[in-house]
């Protein structure tokens, strides 16, 4: 779902308006009590206006405070401590990958992979904030449209009116202008479309008199009417009233705003009455004029759409009675009454929904559908990288080979899932690990970039199709060690410092950044002494090891290229205190390289900055292993890395949309793009957050949603990078959760 505003802005707006709810009630109560103690309507009017001005400022100040609090919270050091080491997938007793097992029957599927229990999703305002803000903005737009229609209606009334040419009325107008002190002479006109005297227009206001009313009023009564309208113009009430309507439109949801606004209108009429009487009019005659105008307008059915201050602010008899009683000297107490009591009920209901919302949302899929989904072996006929040129190959479902043992043996050695998150992870990985890529030397094979990414996602023991009938598959390690070539170019090249991966030629072919292939095979669990075959310029292959690639990578460190994957690779293979000199004779270490990377931008970096954050988390975990404790004070360089990870973790949490997807940019409707973004963030979060954060609702929901998205759209997810990121993140999360389960069981 696409929203008008992004989530972080929506959260700030919602929090500001929520605080405004109690602040407006407090302000209305205080100014109402103060106004009740005052006898002069002018002071009551000023006090109530000040209260409305305070209400307008409250949300602005709230927003500033909320933004400042969020900024402060992202810079407070928190624990980001886990030390998961890159490892291959857990093997079962038969030597096959444990996640590769799929129930053979629907009954087994219901036993091992049932996820039909309600998905516990505690109500989180972060998820619903964009929807709440969208509804609020629609309401504001509707109320503002009402204001604009009213202004347009006043303009139309002005055009349909006829100027008064009667010399007697013009003389009354000039006399009252002078007595009341109006600085300009407004137009006096007749209009058939109004039933009460009114002021229309903002810059050039005019006083409109109903035709039917002027015939039933004496000159003295008309003078009282004109004096009242001039009193409004003298006080600029027509301008204040428009601003008041705008405030009502912005805070249309709050009953306290409407109550205060109606009190302001009543006091405005009292002030206009006093000013009109002060122009040598008798209070008794003026009160009689009010009653006569009310009598003549009672039978009229048309109500002009004006936003000017009229003689009778409402058609309620109680308002007229209070005004007349006051003019005649009665000091009756003003009643405090809500003009829109139904809004109180609506406000309470909204509060209950926000704070006592649903605690559980049941899954939409039935048990039968889930069982069908688990045992289904239908896969997409082709799964490609959306940007790759080698997109004619296909994934295939892994079929049991002759050496594999029966399924029941595998099930016996699996750790029993603790809850639905573990079940969802097992189900998604069970589907992913049935997929295979194809090695080869032609365009119809998957590229080295895709195969190396696959090894990072599924571990070095993952199986790759060879296209050979005698040996249909080989492991990722065997492919790496075989001296592979692609389009006639070797994957590993011999160099003076050792060996390196083939440099970039075109997107998604060979490695795109320095150290990328080394980082991926390190994450896949390939050891540093693992043998490789590198080709020299003469076309001859030489025996090398991963250590030779590490040595060459260290020599190539510089400040001109993207060093993210270099840090990732060296943090996997080198000890923390290792120092070396680059080809530019600059001394480097993992700590210095991490400090350099922490100073680079995250927003706008490749893949939303997730590889950089993953590399930094890997390096920080390496340092944690080196010092053997998490309580030691961090040096300034590592504190910088730590604070950045904390800040980006909070940004990821705040970016979570209503369904749990982590989305640091505008929510995309494209499935592969959305899952790529979510999986990339879970990749670095899976090794960065501590155990407590890992079990928080927002983190659990993001994991659950990624698993559900892949299971539901497994036939539509065609991006190799998406599957690799998701598989790596889920493998790390499963390993951490199984380690936690083992600790809990041991205790």
N, C-alpha and C positions, 0 to 999 in steps of 0.2 A: 504494500500500500504506500502511495506517495503522499506526503504531507506538505503543507505550505511552508513550514519552518523545520529546521533540523532539530534533532533531539536535545542537544545540549542547550540551545536557546529556549526550546519549549520547556525544559525542566526549570530553568531560571524564571521564566514567565509564570509558570504554574505556582512555584513556591512564593513568588512575589504576591500573586493574587490571593493565595491561601492566607498569607499573613495579613493582607489587606482586609480580609473578612472580619477578623476580630478587631483590627485597628479601627475600621469604620464604625463598628458598633460602639467602641469606646469613645471615639470622637463625637458621635451623635449623642451619646448619653451625657457627655460633659457639657457640650454646647447647649443641649436642650435644657439641662439643669440651670446653667447660667442664664439663658434667655428667660426662663420661667421666673427668675428673681428680679428681672428688669421691668420697669414700667414704661420706659420710653421705647416706642416701636423702632426708632432709628437705631438705637443701640442693640436691640434684639436682632434687627436685620444685619447689622455689621458683625455681630457675634456668629450668627448662623452662616454668613458668607465666609467668615474666617474658618469655620469648621469645614465647609466644603473645599476651601483652598487647601486645608490640611489633608483632607482625603485625597485630593489630586496628587499631592506630593508623596504620600505614603508608598504607593507602588514603585515610584521612581527610586526612592531611597531603599526600598526593599530589594529591588533589582541590583542596585549597586552593592549592597551588603552581601547578597547571595553570590554574586560574581566574585567579590573579594574573598568570601569564605571558600569558594571552590578553588580559587587560585592558591590560597594559603594551604588548603588541604592537600594539594598535589605536590607541595614542596616539603611536607613534613616527612622525615625519614621513617620508613617502615621496614619490616622484615621482608626481604626477598631472598629466601634461603631454601634452596633445594640443590642437591648435587646428583641429579640423575646422570649416569654415564651412558654414552651411546652404546647400544647393545643390539644384538639381533633379536628376532622374535623368539619368544619362549617355545622350546621344542617339547613335543610330547614323547611318550615312550617309544613310539615307532620311528622317531627321528624326523617326522614331518612337522611343519609349522602348526602350532596349536590352533591358530585362528582359521586354518584352512578347512576345518571340519564343518560339515553342514549336515543337519539331521536328515536321515534317509526317509523318514515318514512324517506325516503331519502330527502324529502323536508325539514323536520325538521333538518335533519343533515346538509343540505346546509345552513340553517339559523343560527344554533347555533354553528356549529363546522367547518365552512368553513375555510380552511387554504390554499386556492388555489392561494392566491395573491403571487406575487414574494417575495421570501425570501431575504430581504435586507441584504447583507453581504459585508460591506465595505472591500475594498482590504486591506489585512493585509499581510505584508511581512513574518510574522512569519509562516503563513500557507504554503507558497510556498518556503521557504528557503531550506528545504531538497531537493525538486525537482530541484531547481536552482543549488545547490551544486552537486547533482548527475550528472546533465548535464555537469557542469564544469569539474568534475572529468573524465567523459567519454572523453571530448575534450582533456584534458591533457594527458590521457592515449593514445589517438590516435596520438597526436603530439610526445610523447615520443617514441612510436613505430616507428614513422618515423625516429627519431634520431638513434634508435638501428638498424633499417634496413640499414641506411646509414653507420654506423660503420661496420656492418657485410659485406656490399657491398665493403667497402675499404679493408677489410681483404681478401675477395675473389679476388679482383683485384691484391693484393699483391701476392697471390698464383698463379695467372695466368700469372704473368709477367716473363720476362727473363732478367737476369742480363746482363748489358752492358760489353762486353769484349774488346771493342775498346780502344786501348792505348791512342789515341788522346783525346777521351772524358774523360777517367779517369784522364789524365793529367790536362784537363780543370777543372774537378771537384776538384782535390786537390789544384789547384792554387786558385780557388775562395773560397774554404773553409778557406784557410789561409788568404786571403785578407779580407773577410767579417767577419771572427772571429767566425765561428761556432766551438763549442767545440767537435764535433764528426763528423765522416765522414759518411753520409747517403749512403744507397744503391742506385745506379743508374741503372734503369731497363727499358726495353721496354715492352709496353702493347698494345694489339690490341683493348682493350675495352675502351680506353679513346681517346678523340679527341683533348684535350688540355693538356699541361704539368700540372701535379698535384702532391701534396704531400699526401701520405696515411700513416696511422699508427700513433699511439699515443706515445708509449714508444720507438719503433724502427722504426722511419719514413723512408720512401723510396720515391725517386723522380721517377715518371713514365713519360716516353716519348712515344708519339704515334709513331708507326712504320711509318705510312704514312707521318708524319710531319718531321721526321728526314731526310728523303730522299730529302725533298725540302728546307732544311735550310743549310746555310753555317756554318762553324765552329764558326765564329764570332757571328752569330745569335744564334747558340746553346749555346754558352758561355753566352749570354745575358739571355737566358731562364733559364739556370742552376743557374746563379747568382741571378735571381729573386726568384726562389724557395728556394735557400739557405738563402736569406734575410728573408723569412718567417720563416724558421727554426731558424735563429739567434734570431728572435724576439718572438719565441714560439707562433706564430700565430695559429698553428694547434691545440694547446691546448685551447687557448682563444676562438677559433671558436666553439669548442665543447660546452664549457660553455655558449657561446652566444646562441647556438641552444637550450640548455636546458631552458634558460631564455625565449626564444621565445615560447617554448612549454608550460611553466607555464602560461605565459601571452598572450596566442595566440589570445585572444579576443580583445586586445587593439591595435588600429592602431598606436598610438604613439610609442609603443614598436617596432613595425616592421619598422617604419620610422627611429628611432634611430639606430636600428640594421643595416639597409642598409647603413646609413651614416658611421657607424663604419667600415663596409666592404670596402667602397670606400676609406676612409682615410687610412685603412690598406694597400691597394694597393699602394696608394701614398707614404706611408712610405717605403714599399718594393722597389718601383721604385727608390726612392732617395738613399737607401742603396746600391742597385745594381749599380747605376751610380757612386757612390762613390768608387767602386772597379775598377777604371781606365777605365770605359766604356764611350764612347761618347754618350751624350744625343740624338744626331741625329741618330746614328747607333742603339741605344736602341729603339727609337721610330719606326725606320724602322723594327726592329725585331718584335715589337708589331703588326704592320700592316701585316707583312708576316705571323705571327702565326694566326691572325684572318682570313686571306685569305685562308690558308690551312685548317682551322677548319670549315669554312663556309659550306662546302658540307657534312661534317660528320653528321650522324643522331643519333648515339648513344650518350647518355649522361651518363657517369659513375656516380654511386651513391656514391660520396666521400664527406666527410665533411672537407676536407683539404682546405687550401688557394691556389687557382689556379691562373694562370697568368691573366686570364680574369674572374672577379668575376661574371659577368652576360654576357648574349649574346646580350645586348642592344648596338647598335651603339653609343648612346649618351654617355655611360660610357667610351667606348674606345676613342671617340672623346675628352672627357674632359681630359683623361690621356695623350693622345698624345699632345693636345694643351698645357697642363701644362708643359710637357717635352720640348716643343719648345719655352717656355717663355711667352705664353699667360696667362694673369691674369683674365680670364673670371670668372664671378661670379658663384658660385655653386648654382644651382637651388634647392630650397626646394620643394620636391615633395613627396606626399604620394605614396608608392609603392602598397598599397592595399586600394584604395579609397572605395571599396565596404564595407569594415569593418566599415567605419564611419557611413554608412547608417544602418548597422546591430546594431551598438552600440546605435544609436539614437532610433531605434525601440524598443530595449530592455528597454531603459530608459523610453520610453513612456508606455510600458506595465507595468513596475514596479511601476511607480508613477501615472499613469492615468488609472489603470486597471479597470475592470468592477465593477460597484457599486451595481448591482443587479444581482442575479442569480435566474432565475425562477424555481419554483418547477417542478420536472419531472412528478408528478402525476397529472392527469386530475381531474376536478371536479367530474366527474362520479365515478372515481376510489376512490376518497376520501370519497364520500358519501357511496359507497359500504363498505368501510373499517370501517366507523363509525357505520353503522347499523348492521354489521356482528356480529353474536353471536358465531362464531366458536372460540373455545379456544383449547389449547393443551390438549390432553387426560391425560397428566400427567405432573406435574411441580415439579421437585425435586431439592434438594440441591445436587450439583454434587459430593460432598464428603460425603454425609450422608448415613447411612445404612438404614434409614427408608424412602425408595424412592418408595414405591409401592402405595402410596396414590395419589390422584389427586385433582387438583383445579377444581372447577365447576363454571359456569357462574351463577351469582345471578339472580334468577328468581323473579319477583314481587310476594309478598305474599299477602294474602287477606287483611291485614291491611293497605297496601300501598295505597296512594291516586293516582288519575290519574296523568300522566306525566305532563300535562299542568300546574298544580298548582306548581310543582317544578320549572319549567322554569320561572315562574313569579317572584320568589323571588331571582333569581340568579343575581349577579352583572354583568352588561354588560362588556365583556372584552374590555380592552383599545386597545390592538393591538394583533398581531399574536402570541406573546409569551404567552399571557394569554390563547389564544385559543388552542395553542399547549399543554400547561399544563393541561387545562381542558380535552382535548381529551385523553391524556395519562392516567390521573387519572381516567377518566370515564371508561377506559378499565381495569385498575388495580383493582379498587374497585368492580368489578364484580367477582373477584376471591375469593375463600374461602379455608381455610385449614380445616383439620379434626382432632378433638380431640379424645382421646381414650387411652386405656391402653395396646395396642399391637403394634407389629411391623408394621402393616398396617396403623397405624395412624401417624400423624405428631408428631415429638418429641417436648418436652417442649422448647428446644432451638429454633426451628422453630416458634412455636406459640408465644413465648415471642418476638422474632424478628418481627413477624407480627404485634403485638400490638404496638411496637415502630414505625413501618412504617406507620400503618393506624389508630393509635389511639385506645384507650381502648374501644371505642364503635363499633369497627369492629365486624363482625359476623363470628362465627366459627361453622362448622358443628358438630353436636352431634351424628349423627347416630341414633337418636331416632325419631320414626315416629310421636309421639305426640308432640315433640318439636324438630324440625329439626335443629334449630340454637340457639346459645346463644351468648351474647356479650363477648368481651375479658375480661371485668371487672368481669362478672359472672363466667367465667372459672377460673380466678385467685382466686376468693373468694371461690370457691367450694371445695378447698382442693384437687386439681388434683393429680393423680398418673400416672406414666408411667413405664411399665414393673414391676409393683409391688413396685416401689420406689416413695416416696412422693416428690413433687416439693418443698414444704416448710418444713423445719425441725426445731424443737424446740431446742434452745440453752440456755446456762446460761445467755447470754447477751440479749436474745430476740428470734430472729428467723433468719434463713438464707436460701438461695436457695440451692438446692441439689448440692454438689460439682461435679467437673469434674469426669466422668467415662470413656467416649470415645468421640471422636469428634462429634459435632453436636447433642449431646444427652441432657445433662444438661449444666449448665453454664460453659463456658470455662475459665473464669477469675473471680477473686473476684469482687463482685459488679456488674457483667454484667447484670443479670436479673433485679436488682433494677434500674440500669441505663436505661434499655429499658422501663420498665413500667413507670418510671418517665418521659421519653421522650414521652410516649404515653398518659400522662395526668392523671395517677392514683394518687389520693391525698394521703397525708401522713397518714391520719386517716382512710384509707380504710381498712375494715376488711379482714383478711386472716385466714386460718386454717393450723396450723403447727402440724406435727406429732412428738411425742417424740420417744425415743428408745423402749418404751414398746408397741408402736403401737397405742397409744391413741392420738386423735386430740385435740388441744387446740385453743381457740380463741385468735388471735393476730392481730396486725395491721401492716401497712407498717412502722410505726415508730419503731416497734420492730426490723424490718429488718435493718433499718437505724442505730439503736444503735449497733447492732451486727457488721455491716459493719465498723463502726468507730473503734470498738475495734480490728478489724483485720488488720488495716493499718500497713504496714511494708515496708521495703526496699528490700525484697527478691523477691517478686512477682510483677506481672504487676498490677500497681495501676491506670491504665488509666480509667477503668470503675468505680472504686471506686470514683475518682475525679468527673467523669461525674454524678454519682448517688448523691453524697453528694452536689454537686453544684445545683442539681435540688431541693433537699429537705431541706437543712440546710441554715440558715441565714449566711451572710458573716462573721460575727464576732464570730461565734461559735468556741470554742476550746474544745479539748477532749484529753484523754490519751488512748493510745493503750494498748493491752495486754503486750507489752514490756515496759510499763511505759514511753513512749515517748510522749511528747506533740505535738499535731498536730492541724492545722487549714486549712481551704480551701486555704488560701493564701500560707501557707507553702507547702501544698500538690501540689498546682499549680506550685510553684517555683521548686519543686523537679521534677515534670513531664516535665517542660520546659527544664530541663537539660538532659533529656534522648534523645536518638537518634530517629530521624524520619525515615531516610532511613534504611530499614531493620526491622522496627517495624511491628506488625501485621496489615494487610490490608493497607500497604503502609503508615502507620502512621496516617491515617485519623481518627480513633477513638481518638487518643491522641490529635490531633488538635481540634477535636470537643469538647472534654472535656475541653481543655484549653480555647476555645472560649466561652463555656458555663460558665466557672468560671469567665472569664474576664467580660462577660455581667452581671454576678451576682454582681461583684464589681461595675460596672457602675451604676447598679440600687441602690446600697447601697449609693454611693456618690451623686446620683441624678444629676450629670452633667458630661459632657465629656471634659470640659475645665480644670478641676483640674489636676495638675501635677501628673503623675503616680509614686508611690513608685518604688524602684529599682526592687523588685520582680515582680510587675505587668508590669513594662517596659520591663522586660525580656520576659514575655509572649507575650506582644504586638509586640515586634520586631520579635519574632519567627513567629507569625501569618502573619506579613507583608512579611517576607522573604519567607515563604512557599506559600503565595498567589502569589507572583511574580514568584516563581518557577513553580507553576501550570499554570500561564499564559504563560510562556515561553515554557512549555511542550506541549501546545496545537498544535495538528497536523492540517493539511490543512483543514480537514472537520469539525473542531470544537471540536473534542473529546479531553478531558484532559487526557494526557497519560504521566506519569512521568517515565515510563520504555519503552522498545522497543514495538512499536505498534503491538498488537497481532491480529491475524486473527480470533481467537476464539471469537465468539459473546458474550458469557456469561462473559468471562474474560475481554473483552474490556468494556462492559457495567458496570460490577462490579467496575472496576477501575474508570470510569467516574462518576458513581453514588456516589461512596464513597467520591470522592473529592467534588462533589456538595453538599453532606450532610453537611460537615463542612463549606464550603464556604457560604452556604445559611444562616448561622447565624453569620458569621465572617465579611464579607465585608460590607462596608457602602453602603448607597443607591446610591451614585454616581458610585461606582464600579459595583454595581449590574446592572446598566443600560449601562455599557460599552459594545462595540461590542463583545469583546472576551467572556464576561460572557453571553451575550444574545445568542451568537452562540452556546456555550456549552450547554445551557439549551434547545435551539431549537433542537440541534442534538440529545440529549438524548431522548427527546420526540419523534422525528421522528424515531429514531432507535427502540424504543420500539413499537410504532404503526406499523412500517413496519415488525418487527420480533416478534410480540406478540406470535405467535405459536411456536417459536423456543427458546424463553427465558425461561429456565427451572430451573433457580437457585433462590431459595427462597430469599437468601441474596441480590441478584441483585434487585429484585422487592421491597424488604423492603427499601433498601437504596434509590432507585429511588423515591419511594412513599413518604418517609419522606422528602427528599430534595424538591420535587415538592410541597408538602403541605406547607412547610415553605416558599418557594418562592411565592406561591399563596397568603398566608396570608400576607406577607410583601407587595406584589404588591397591594392587595386589600386595605391595610391600606394606602398606598401611594395614590391610586386613591381616597379614601375617603377624604384624606387631600386636594388633588388638587380640588376636587369638592366643598369642604367646603370653599376654598379660592375664 
